[in-house]
Amino acid sequence: MTTIERSIVIKAPVKQVFAYVDDPVHMPEIWPSLVEVKDVKPLPKGGHRYHWVYKMAGMRFEGETEDVEYEVDRHVLAKSTGEIPATFDWTFFAENGTTKIQLKTEYEIPKSLLGKLAEPFIRKLNEREAETFLANLKDRVEL
């Protein structure tokens, strides 16, 4: 498993930031390599389950994500299955009208990529992707 951890402070209330992140349909707007989110279904305990299509290093991958831990305005742990097994652990902190987000992602690099590209290169691409993703979120919701 490969791990990426990033954080960002957004000048917007936690309720607004959480609401945006909580809607999976928004993800392709801010996540550069996320091609599609579909079949979004709300879960009884909060959160969602959905199908996704993602491009990594030019290759297309598909899978499902389900929020397995969900606490409104505070925390979401999402598990992805399929061609890129992963977890996305989001923690939201309200700080004087702003929101600090800590994101920890753990994922397996698809074996089909390892034969074509070196693991350090793929990891670097994904680190940049995480930074861009959070910066795009900030641009989208910041006051």
N, C-alpha and C positions, 0 to 999 in steps of 0.2 A: 504494500500500500504506500502511496505517496501522499504527503500531507502538505497543505498550503494553509497558512493562517494570515489573515489581514484584518485591519480595522479601519474605520473611518468615522469622522464626526460630521453630522449633517445638521444644518441650521433649520430644523423643522421639528415639531413635536413628535414624540415617539408614536403616538396614535396614528398620525398621518404617514409616517415612514413604514410602520408595521402594516398598515392597511394596504399600502402599495405592494410591498413584498409578499403579503399574504395572498395576492391574486396571481396565480401562475400564468395567466394570460399576459400579464405585463412583462414577464421575463424575456421574451424575444426582443422587446423594445430596448433593453439595456444590456443584454448578454450577447456580445458580438457573434459567438459561434453557435448559439442556440437557434436553430432554424425554425422549429415549430413546437408548440404546445397544443395538445388537443385532448379531447375526451376528459375534460376536467370534471371531477365529481367531488362534491363536499363530503367530508367524513362526519359521522355522528358526534365525535368528540372534539370537532374543530379541525381545521386544516383541510387538505385536499389529497386526492390521488389523480394522476394524470400521465399521459403518454407524451414523450418528447423525442425530438430528432435533433441531433447535435453533430457538428463537424469539428473534427480534431485533426490538425495537420492535413487538411484536404480530404479526409475520409469521413464518410457518413456513418453514424451510429444511432441506434434507437433503444429505448427502454421505457421503464415506468418509474415514477417517483411517488412515494407516499409519506405524508407527514406522520411520524410515529410518536413524537412528543410535541405537544402544542400548548402554549400558555400565552394568551392574548397579550400583546404589547411587551412581551418579555423574552420568549424563547420558542424556537422551532427546530426540531431535529427531523430532517427529511432523509429517507433512504431510497436510493436509486438501484434498480435491478435492470438487467439486460446486458447490453454490450459494453457498458462502462459502469460496473458496480461502484457506488460512491455513497458517502454521507455528507450532508450539508448541515452544519450545526451553527445556527444563527442565534446570537444573544443581543438583546436590545437594552440599552441603558438610557434613561431620561436624565439629562444634565442641564438644568437651567434653561429649559425651552429648546434645547438641542437634543439630538439622539446620537449616541455612540453605538455603532454596530461592530460586533466581533464576529467574524466568519471563519470557521474552521472547516476545511474540506479534506476528506480522505477519499482517494479513488485508486482504482487499478488502471494502469495504462494498458490499453488493449494490445494483446499479443500480435495482432495484425500490423500494428504500428511499429512495434519493437524490431521487427525484421527489416523495416525500411529506414527508421530514424533512430538515433541514439537517445536513450532515456533522458540524459541531462538536457538535450534540446527540447524534448517534449515537455519536461518539467518547467523549463524556462518559459515556453509558450503559454503554459497554463498559469504560471504565476502572473504573467502580464495580463492574461485574460481576467484573472480575479481582480487585479487592480483596476482595469478598465471597467469591469462590471460594477464595482463599487463607485467609481467616479461617475459613471453614467447614472447610477441610482441617485447619487448626490445631485447631479445636474437636473434630474427629472423632478425631484420632490423638494429641493431646497427653496426656502422662502426668499 
